[in-house]
Amino acid sequence: MRYISTRQPADHRHTLGFEDVLIAGLAPDGGLYVPTEIPQFSAAEIRRFRRLSYPELAAEILAPFVGDAFHRDELLAILEDAYAGFDHRAIAPLKQLGSGEFLLELFHGPTIAFKDYALQVLGRLFDAVLARRGERATIVGATSGDTGSAAIEACRDRDNLDIFILYPHGRTSAVQRRQMTTVAAPNVRTLAVEGSFDDCQDLVKAMFADAPFRARHRLSAVNSINWARIAAQVVYYFASAVALGAPDVPVSFAVPTGNFGNVYAGHVARRMGLPVAELVIGTNRNDILYRFVETGEMTISAVEPSLSPSMDIQVSSNFERLLFEVSGRDGTALAAIMASFRKTGRLPASPEAWAETRALIRAHRVDDEETRAMIREIHRETGELLDPHSAIAVAASRAKGLKDGTPRVALACAHPAKFPDVVEEATGIYPSLPAHLADLMTRAERETPIANDLAAVEAYVAANVPGFNGVGTNEASA
Ligand SMILES: *Cc1c(COP(=O)(O)O)cnc(C)c1O
């Protein structure tokens, strides 16, 4: 399997293998990597998937994307290990809400949100490639609360990785902060920056822009545009659909959407041969994708806080992959479109690209009031507690899923205990953390406050990565 950037000229002479795409993340031209062709599974092959465990299914799905970068046995061993710590034997279990209506629970990993499903795999693949090359890498990232803990859990205790996560001091929830600051692994550092989330992001960008620093510490990222993350997310679409009768029964999915990575994986699953009837995105008041699907206009406005903070995004990075496809896979044209979007805040998509997008996905917008109402309604109807992101998925599924008996699956992307206050407000019940996190609020924390200052952050990173002699300092310096 070979990969190209969404922004490279259409002659496609320059292609990369999986290993390089995995380590690079973003392409040097600013584009995102996509495979030159999407592998296909026949109906007979998909029928056979019904007998596989989740890691075995993941190996089937990832194998064509990975190509010869990993032997099949090594890949399966990595996947078995990645999902061994999940707290449900099905890994991604389905729960029935009503007739033909299902919830796909994607919160059984270490940080109780769906990002674990891909990041647990990504961290291990990364580590394996580095080991093979005799290299180390330093992962740096900024978080407003949620993705940081998933990245930390993915990288902790990996032999060839160090991870530094910057978060805004005092501006994350206690649960979010503790999921980061209580991890007692020698290769994990969390920095409480005296500033906002944007300040944290700016510091990370500045570290990457500091070429000598970047090279000296081999900076890398495990962000949501990595193709391996998309590929790993394809697996639960197949797992849930075959459990409901695919390929002989088509299935609809509704996905709470921010960066467009999760729903894009659903689109890839469909392209691989899975019969997906409707693919519905749910957005909160940050509704740029909803507006594009409805009107063909994509215009950036300010990000507004909502009850579903993981979807408080204006520019959905992974949407570029779909745009590439609906714009005739013309990287030169797409590079111009993206440059204009960046400059003017308005995406000049062609009417054809819009029409094709509308044929592939539907969209529904849910405000905070409706989110609370949906949490209350589902609790009254079924006794289930939904987190706000999952509630948006159910609302989108009910609004735009097919009503003809096609099973409708809403993706439950976070455990209700991750956003307990909203759940309590809506239902009167304060959701409790699952067993593996039950003592989170009493674990010892290691907080490292640091100034909103590039030199201070770089000095801290430099002092805390193992040197070229392989000797590291394992104590936080502050
Ligand atoms: C990250 C996240 C989302 C958004 O997923 P994308 O792949 O960015 O669209 C939705 N819900 C939860 C709980 C998340 O953590």
The ligand as a Gaussian input file, in Angstrom:
#p B3LYP/6-31G(d) Opt

LIG

0 1
 C      -12.684000      13.679000      19.871000
 C      -14.115000      13.518000      20.241000
 C      -15.158000      13.784000      19.319000
 C      -14.887000      14.283000      17.921000
 O      -14.325000      13.307000      17.110000
 P      -13.625000      13.714000      15.713000
 O      -12.963000      12.502000      15.219000
 O      -12.666000      14.816000      16.068000
 O      -14.726000      14.200000      14.815000
 C      -16.461000      13.564000      19.733000
 N      -16.751000      13.145000      20.968000
 C      -15.783000      12.875000      21.875000
 C      -16.181000      12.428000      23.237000
 C      -14.438000      13.051000      21.551000
 O      -13.487000      12.798000      22.472000

